[in-house]
C-alpha cells in the first residue's frame, strides 16, 4: 500500500483620426497589419475514441464485489497491475474490503491512499484541500515507481474529490489508461463521477486544470451513503434538486417528499437512479444543444465564486459545493425574474425548496458583490466580460432564446449585481 474542477449599405466614412491630436499619455494603437493565409504543408488527423460510460447503481454491491469486479474492469486490465486510489477516511471504511474483494476475483491490485481531513474549514470531513496539482504529482510518482503498463486501470474509491483526481490521473498516465469510479458520496453518485470532466483545483479557482476523460464504469452503492453526515448527504442532494428544477417537477416532488427520511437506502437508490437518468442524456447529446451544458451548470457560475471565496481566510464559514450551488440557483432565479423570464412565484419556490431541504440560500455576509464578481471572472463560461448562464422559466423548464436557438444567456454586470442584491435583501 502506498500512502501519504453589417449592414448591407454603402456608407462612406471619413477617417478624421489623423487630424486629432492624441491626448497626453494615451496609448497609441499600432496600425492593423494586413493578414495573409499561412500555407499548409500537410494535414493529419484521426477520430478520437468514443467517450462512453456505463453506470451501475446497486445497493450493497461492494460487499460482494468479488462477483462483479472482473466485469467492471476492462478485460485487457485483468492481467495488468491495477490501482485502487482512495483517501485516508474512505480507506478506513472500505479500502481493505474493496482491495480484498478485487484480489479474491483474481485481479492484481495495489492501493494508493491520499490525505483527507477529518475536519476542515467547513467543519466536515473532506479531501477538498488536497485536490491539487501537488497531490496529483505525488500520485503519478508513486504509481510510476511501483509500475504500470498501458492496460493498467485506475479505480477511484471515494467521493467527488477522489473521483476527479483519479480521472485526471488516468487521463495523464501513458496519455490515458483505463478508469473506473467506485463513488461513495452523494455528491459523487449524483454528479461528480457522472461526467467526463476530470480536474484539480488551482489557487485562482475550482477545477481550472483538467481534462475530458471517460470512466468505462461508474459503480454507485447507496449503502455507502449511510456513513455520511447529514450535511454531506444534503450536499449531494443539492445537485439532484438542480436536475429536478431544470428537468422534472415530478422528480422534485419525490425528493422533497422523502427528504425527511434521507438515510433510507431505497430512497437514496431511487434518487440516485433518477438523477443519473436525467443527467446521462445531457452528456450523450452534449453537442446537439447547449441545453446539455447549461442544465448541469445551473447555479454554478455564482455558486463556484461563492464557494471558492468561502474557503478563503476571512470569508468563511467554508461552504460545501452543493451548499454554494444552492445559493447560486437562488441568485439565478432572481436574475431570471429581473430579466422578465419567470414570475416571482418561481423565485419564491427556489427559496422554499432549499430551505425545506436545509440548504443555505443567501450569499454570506462576509462577501461583497465586488469580490464575488471578481471570482466569477475565472468561470469557464465567463466570455467577453460577461458570464453565460442558463436560467429557469418555471420548475422543470429552462429558458430557450428563440432568436439565437440557445439556452446560454450572456448576463450584464448590472443585472448580475441586481440579482445578488435581491438575494441579499431577502437575507436581511
KAJO-V469384 format. One record per residue. RES is the residue in one small letter. SS is DSSP state (H for helix, E for strand, C for the rest). PHI is phi in degrees with one decimal (NA if undefined). BURIAL is I if it has 16 or more other C-alpha atoms within 10 Angstrom, else O. Layout:
# KAJO-V469384
res->[RES & RES]
ss->[SS & SS]
phi->[PHI & PHI]
burial->[BURIAL & BURIAL]
This chain:
# KAJO-V469384
res->[x & x & x & x & x & x & x & x & x & x & x & x & x & x & x & x & x & x & x & x & x & x & x & x & x & x & x & x & x & x & x & x & x & x & x & x & x & x & x & x & x & x & x & x & x & x & x & x & x & x & x & x & x & x & x & x & x & x & x & x & x & x & x & x & x & x & x & x & x & x & x & x & x & x & x & x & x & x & x & x & x & x & x & x & x & x & x & x & x & x & x & x & x & x & x & x & x & x & x & x & x & x & x & x & x & x & x & x & x & x & x & x & x & x & x & x & x & x & x & x & x & x & x & x & x & x & x & x & x & x & x & x & x & x & x & x & x & x & x & x & x & x & x & x & x & x & x & x & x & x & x & x & x & x & x & x & x & x & x & x & x & x & x & x & x & x & x & x & x & x & x & x & x & x & x & x & x & x & x & x & x & x & x & x & x & x & x & x & x & x & x & x & x & x & x & x & x & x & x & x & x & x & x & x & x & x & x & x & x & x & x & x & x & x & x & x & x & x & x & x & x & x & x & x & x & x & x & x & x & x & x & x & x & x & x & x & x & x & x & x & x & x & x & x & x & x & x & x & x & x & x & x & x & x & x & x & x & x & x & x & x & x & x & x & x & x & x & x & x & x & x & x & x & x & x & x & x & x & x & x & x & x & x & x & x & x & x & x & x & x & x & x & x & x & x & x & x & x & x & x & x & x & x & x & x & x & x & x & x & x & x & x & x & x & x & x & x & x & x & x & x & x & x & x & x & x & x & x & x & x & x & x & x & x & x & x & x & x & x & x & x & x & x & x & x & x & x & x & x & x & x & x & x & x & x & x & x & x & x & x & x & x & x & x & x & x & x & x & x & x & x & x & x & x & x & x & x & x & x & x & x & x & x & x & x & x & x & x & x & x & x & x & x & x & x & x & x & x & x & x & x & x & x & x & x & x & x & x & x & x & x & x & x & x & x & x & x & x & x & x & x & x & x & x & x & x & x & x]
ss->[C & E & C & C & C & C & C & C & C & C & C & C & C & C & C & C & H & H & H & C & C & C & C & C & C & C & C & C & C & C & C & C & C & C & C & C & C & C & C & C & C & C & C & C & C & C & C & C & C & C & C & C & C & E & E & E & E & C & C & C & H & H & H & H & H & H & H & C & H & H & H & H & C & C & H & H & H & C & C & C & E & E & E & E & E & E & E & H & H & H & H & H & H & H & H & H & H & H & H & H & H & H & H & H & C & C & C & E & E & E & E & E & E & E & C & C & E & C & C & C & C & C & C & C & C & E & C & H & H & H & C & C & H & H & H & H & H & H & H & H & H & H & H & H & H & H & C & C & C & C & C & C & E & E & E & E & E & E & C & H & H & H & H & H & H & H & H & H & H & H & H & H & H & H & H & C & C & E & E & E & E & E & E & C & C & H & H & H & H & H & H & H & C & C & C & C & E & E & E & E & E & E & C & C & E & E & E & E & E & E & E & E & C & C & C & C & E & E & E & E & C & H & H & H & H & H & H & C & C & H & H & H & H & H & H & H & H & H & H & H & H & H & H & H & H & H & H & C & H & H & H & H & H & H & H & H & H & H & H & H & H & C & C & C & H & H & H & H & H & H & H & H & H & H & H & H & H & H & H & H & H & H & H & H & C & H & H & H & C & C & H & H & H & H & C & C & C & C & C & H & H & H & H & H & H & H & H & H & H & H & C & C & C & C & C & C & C & C & C & C & H & H & H & H & H & H & H & H & H & H & H & H & H & H & H & H & H & H & C & C & C & C & C & H & H & H & H & H & H & H & H & H & H & H & H & H & H & C & C & C & C & C & C & C & C & C & C & C & H & H & H & H & H & H & H & H & C & C & C & C & C & E & E & C & C & E & E & E & E & C & C & E & E & E & C & C & E & E & C & C & E & C & C & C & C & E & C & C & E & E & E & C & H & H & H & H & H & H & H & H & H & H & H & H & H & H & H & C]
phi->[NA & -105.3 & -129.7 & 161.7 & NA & NA & -57.9 & -89.7 & -121.8 & -88.7 & -112.9 & -90.1 & -112.5 & -90.4 & -84.3 & -101.6 & -60.5 & -71.4 & -88.2 & -99.3 & -72.1 & -64.6 & -63.6 & -61.2 & 81.8 & -70.6 & -79.0 & -83.8 & -80.4 & -68.7 & -62.5 & -63.0 & -95.5 & -61.8 & -94.6 & -116.7 & -79.6 & -69.2 & -70.7 & -96.4 & -81.2 & -156.4 & -135.0 & -142.4 & 179.4 & -158.5 & -72.5 & -74.0 & -61.2 & -64.7 & -91.8 & -152.0 & -140.3 & -98.3 & -108.6 & -112.5 & -114.3 & -149.3 & -65.6 & 84.5 & -65.2 & -68.6 & -74.6 & -129.1 & -68.1 & -58.8 & -83.1 & -120.7 & -56.3 & -69.6 & -83.0 & -80.8 & -77.7 & -59.3 & -59.0 & -68.7 & -87.2 & -63.9 & -105.6 & -103.1 & -83.4 & -118.6 & -132.4 & -89.5 & -114.1 & -140.2 & -109.6 & -64.3 & -79.3 & -65.5 & -57.3 & -64.2 & -86.8 & -132.3 & -56.5 & -68.1 & -61.4 & -66.3 & -60.0 & -66.0 & -63.8 & -70.2 & -68.2 & -64.6 & -83.0 & 86.9 & -98.0 & -88.5 & -135.6 & -119.8 & -126.1 & -122.8 & -116.9 & -92.2 & -71.4 & -148.8 & -107.4 & -63.4 & -153.0 & -106.2 & -60.8 & -80.0 & 86.0 & -123.8 & -70.4 & -168.1 & -112.9 & -54.9 & -69.4 & -105.5 & -83.8 & -137.9 & -64.5 & -67.7 & -65.7 & -59.5 & -62.2 & -62.5 & -61.0 & -60.5 & -60.0 & -63.3 & -72.3 & -64.4 & -65.5 & -82.3 & 111.8 & -143.8 & -135.7 & -68.8 & -102.7 & -64.2 & -127.1 & -95.2 & -112.8 & -81.1 & -128.0 & 158.7 & -88.7 & -59.0 & -63.3 & -63.9 & -59.9 & -65.1 & -60.9 & -68.1 & -62.5 & -68.0 & -60.0 & -63.3 & -72.0 & -93.7 & -64.6 & 52.5 & 61.9 & 131.4 & -120.8 & -67.0 & -138.3 & -131.1 & -104.7 & -110.5 & -102.1 & -113.7 & -121.1 & -64.2 & -63.9 & -65.4 & -72.3 & -92.5 & -149.3 & -59.2 & -84.3 & -92.9 & -172.3 & -98.4 & -79.5 & -127.3 & -164.6 & -123.1 & -82.9 & -134.0 & -52.4 & -88.2 & 168.2 & -80.1 & 54.7 & -86.2 & -125.9 & 180.0 & -155.2 & -101.5 & -154.4 & -90.0 & -80.4 & -72.4 & -139.4 & -124.2 & -106.8 & -115.8 & -110.7 & -57.8 & -61.3 & -69.8 & -74.2 & -71.3 & -87.3 & -79.4 & -71.0 & -57.1 & -64.5 & -69.8 & -63.5 & -65.6 & -54.5 & -75.6 & -61.8 & -59.2 & -70.2 & -63.8 & -62.1 & -56.2 & -66.0 & -67.8 & -63.6 & -90.6 & -132.4 & -153.8 & -61.6 & -65.9 & -64.0 & -61.5 & -60.3 & -64.7 & -61.3 & -69.5 & -66.6 & -107.9 & -66.2 & -69.2 & -120.1 & -75.0 & -94.2 & -74.6 & -66.5 & -67.2 & -63.8 & -61.7 & -62.3 & -65.4 & -67.4 & -61.6 & -59.2 & -62.3 & -65.1 & -61.1 & -66.3 & -83.4 & -80.4 & -52.9 & -62.3 & -69.5 & -86.1 & -66.0 & -100.3 & -50.6 & -86.0 & -73.7 & -160.9 & -73.6 & -55.8 & -71.8 & -100.6 & -70.7 & -63.9 & -64.5 & -93.7 & -58.2 & 81.2 & -81.0 & -60.3 & -68.5 & -59.4 & -62.8 & -63.0 & -64.9 & -60.8 & -62.7 & -62.5 & -64.5 & -91.0 & -86.4 & -50.9 & 96.4 & -113.4 & -70.9 & -70.2 & -64.9 & -101.7 & -74.3 & -55.4 & -63.3 & -65.8 & -65.2 & -68.3 & -60.4 & -62.0 & -60.0 & -68.4 & -65.2 & -66.0 & -60.7 & -65.3 & -60.8 & -63.5 & -60.1 & -66.7 & -60.8 & -85.5 & 62.3 & -99.5 & -148.4 & -92.6 & -64.6 & -64.1 & -68.2 & -63.7 & -59.1 & -64.7 & -57.7 & -63.3 & -62.1 & -61.2 & -74.5 & -68.8 & -64.6 & -78.8 & 81.0 & -106.1 & -68.9 & -128.9 & -115.5 & -60.9 & -57.9 & -68.5 & -76.1 & -113.4 & -94.3 & -62.8 & -61.0 & -68.3 & -65.4 & -62.3 & -64.4 & -67.8 & -62.2 & -67.6 & -91.1 & -68.3 & -68.5 & -94.0 & -87.6 & -129.3 & 51.5 & 69.2 & -140.5 & -78.5 & -104.0 & -132.0 & -92.7 & -130.6 & -100.0 & -93.0 & -157.4 & -61.4 & 95.0 & -144.9 & -99.1 & -70.7 & -109.7 & -75.4 & -62.9 & -67.8 & -98.9 & 54.6 & -143.3 & -100.4 & -81.0 & -119.6 & -78.4 & -104.8 & -68.9 & -60.5 & -62.5 & -72.4 & -57.6 & -61.2 & -64.0 & -64.8 & -68.3 & -63.8 & -62.8 & -63.7 & -67.3 & -61.4 & -65.8 & -61.8 & -80.5]
burial->[O & O & O & O & I & O & O & O & O & O & O & O & O & O & O & O & O & O & O & O & O & O & O & O & O & O & O & O & O & O & O & O & O & O & O & O & O & O & O & O & O & O & O & O & O & O & O & O & O & O & O & O & I & O & I & I & I & O & I & O & I & I & O & O & I & I & O & O & I & I & O & I & I & I & O & O & I & I & O & I & I & I & I & I & I & I & I & I & I & I & I & O & O & I & I & O & I & I & I & I & I & I & O & O & I & O & I & I & I & I & I & I & I & I & I & I & I & O & O & O & I & O & O & I & I & I & I & I & O & I & I & I & I & O & I & I & O & O & I & I & O & O & I & O & O & O & O & I & O & O & I & I & I & I & I & I & I & I & I & I & I & I & I & I & I & I & I & I & I & I & I & I & I & O & O & I & I & I & I & I & I & I & I & I & I & I & I & I & I & I & I & I & I & I & I & I & I & I & I & I & I & O & O & O & I & I & I & I & O & I & I & O & I & I & I & I & I & I & I & I & I & I & I & I & I & I & O & O & O & O & I & I & I & I & I & I & I & I & I & I & I & I & I & I & I & I & I & I & I & O & I & I & O & O & I & I & O & O & I & O & O & I & I & O & I & O & I & I & I & O & I & I & I & I & I & I & O & I & I & I & O & I & I & O & O & O & O & O & O & I & I & I & I & I & I & I & I & I & I & I & I & I & I & I & I & I & I & I & I & I & I & O & O & O & I & I & I & I & I & I & I & I & I & I & I & I & I & I & I & I & I & I & I & I & I & I & I & I & O & O & I & I & I & O & O & I & I & O & I & I & I & O & I & I & O & O & I & I & I & I & I & I & I & I & O & O & O & O & O & O & O & I & I & O & I & I & I & I & I & O & I & I & O & O & O & I & I & I & I & I & I & I & I & I & I & I & I & I & I & I & O & O & O & O & O & O & I & I & I & I & I & O & O & O & O & I & I & I & I & I & I & I & I & I & O & O & O & O]
